[in-house]
Amino acid sequence: MAASRHRRLRRTTVTAAAVAAFALTTGLTTGCDAVDKALDCVQAADAIADSVTALQQAVDSASDDPAQIEESLTSIDENLDRIGDKTDNADVGKAVDDLGKAVDNVRTSVENGDETPDLSPVTDAAGELTKVCTP
């Protein structure tokens, strides 16, 4: 009888250890996924900040090379796509959408012949994205 009880106790202990190990592994994996997503967001936001700086410089020198504005806008769009594909965070999604709209507005202004479009909505939206991406 003592041997049977000992086996049940051991089986319970082994089962509890297995469940605890599974929970710990799942928690760590989920935690790592969240950290990876946050790092991806920060890296993309940093790339967007660089693209916004390049956009500002392109607008300042639009008479020298108007194609630079489009290249900068395209770079921002590509980084926004990368962030949007990797996040399910509502705040990040809203910031991505807002920046995308601001970029579209600048693109429309440039296509309509405006050589000095208002970039403040782009810089504001990029700042917000950086803020929500920062852990």
Contacts in CASP RR format, 6 or more apart in sequence:
PFRMAT RR
TARGET T0000
AUTHOR 0000-0000-0000
METHOD contacts of the structure
MODEL  1
MAASRHRRLRRTTVTAAAVAAFALTTGLTTGCDAVDKALDCVQAADAIAD
SVTALQQAVDSASDDPAQIEESLTSIDENLDRIGDKTDNADVGKAVDDLG
KAVDNVRTSVENGDETPDLSPVTDAAGELTKVCTP
37 86 0 8 1.000
37 87 0 8 1.000
37 89 0 8 1.000
38 133 0 8 1.000
38 135 0 8 1.000
40 82 0 8 1.000
40 83 0 8 1.000
40 86 0 8 1.000
40 87 0 8 1.000
41 83 0 8 1.000
41 86 0 8 1.000
41 87 0 8 1.000
41 89 0 8 1.000
41 92 0 8 1.000
41 133 0 8 1.000
42 133 0 8 1.000
42 134 0 8 1.000
42 135 0 8 1.000
44 79 0 8 1.000
44 80 0 8 1.000
44 82 0 8 1.000
44 83 0 8 1.000
44 86 0 8 1.000
44 133 0 8 1.000
45 83 0 8 1.000
45 126 0 8 1.000
45 129 0 8 1.000
45 130 0 8 1.000
45 133 0 8 1.000
45 134 0 8 1.000
46 130 0 8 1.000
47 75 0 8 1.000
47 79 0 8 1.000
48 76 0 8 1.000
48 79 0 8 1.000
48 80 0 8 1.000
48 83 0 8 1.000
48 99 0 8 1.000
48 126 0 8 1.000
48 129 0 8 1.000
48 130 0 8 1.000
49 126 0 8 1.000
49 127 0 8 1.000
49 130 0 8 1.000
51 72 0 8 1.000
51 75 0 8 1.000
51 76 0 8 1.000
51 79 0 8 1.000
52 72 0 8 1.000
52 76 0 8 1.000
52 119 0 8 1.000
52 122 0 8 1.000
52 123 0 8 1.000
52 126 0 8 1.000
54 68 0 8 1.000
54 71 0 8 1.000
54 72 0 8 1.000
54 75 0 8 1.000
55 69 0 8 1.000
55 72 0 8 1.000
55 73 0 8 1.000
55 76 0 8 1.000
55 106 0 8 1.000
55 119 0 8 1.000
55 122 0 8 1.000
56 119 0 8 1.000
56 123 0 8 1.000
57 68 0 8 1.000
58 65 0 8 1.000
58 68 0 8 1.000
58 69 0 8 1.000
58 71 0 8 1.000
58 72 0 8 1.000
59 69 0 8 1.000
59 115 0 8 1.000
59 116 0 8 1.000
59 117 0 8 1.000
59 119 0 8 1.000
61 68 0 8 1.000
62 68 0 8 1.000
62 69 0 8 1.000
62 115 0 8 1.000
62 116 0 8 1.000
63 115 0 8 1.000
66 110 0 8 1.000
66 115 0 8 1.000
69 106 0 8 1.000
69 110 0 8 1.000
70 107 0 8 1.000
70 110 0 8 1.000
73 103 0 8 1.000
73 106 0 8 1.000
73 107 0 8 1.000
73 110 0 8 1.000
76 99 0 8 1.000
76 100 0 8 1.000
76 103 0 8 1.000
76 122 0 8 1.000
76 126 0 8 1.000
77 100 0 8 1.000
77 103 0 8 1.000
80 96 0 8 1.000
80 99 0 8 1.000
80 100 0 8 1.000
80 103 0 8 1.000
83 92 0 8 1.000
83 93 0 8 1.000
83 96 0 8 1.000
83 129 0 8 1.000
83 133 0 8 1.000
84 92 0 8 1.000
84 93 0 8 1.000
84 96 0 8 1.000
87 93 0 8 1.000
87 96 0 8 1.000
89 132 0 8 1.000
91 132 0 8 1.000
92 129 0 8 1.000
92 132 0 8 1.000
92 133 0 8 1.000
95 125 0 8 1.000
95 128 0 8 1.000
95 129 0 8 1.000
95 131 0 8 1.000
95 132 0 8 1.000
95 133 0 8 1.000
96 129 0 8 1.000
98 125 0 8 1.000
98 128 0 8 1.000
98 129 0 8 1.000
99 122 0 8 1.000
99 125 0 8 1.000
99 126 0 8 1.000
99 128 0 8 1.000
99 129 0 8 1.000
100 125 0 8 1.000
101 125 0 8 1.000
102 121 0 8 1.000
102 122 0 8 1.000
102 124 0 8 1.000
102 125 0 8 1.000
103 122 0 8 1.000
105 117 0 8 1.000
105 121 0 8 1.000
106 117 0 8 1.000
106 118 0 8 1.000
106 119 0 8 1.000
106 121 0 8 1.000
106 122 0 8 1.000
109 117 0 8 1.000
109 118 0 8 1.000
110 117 0 8 1.000
END
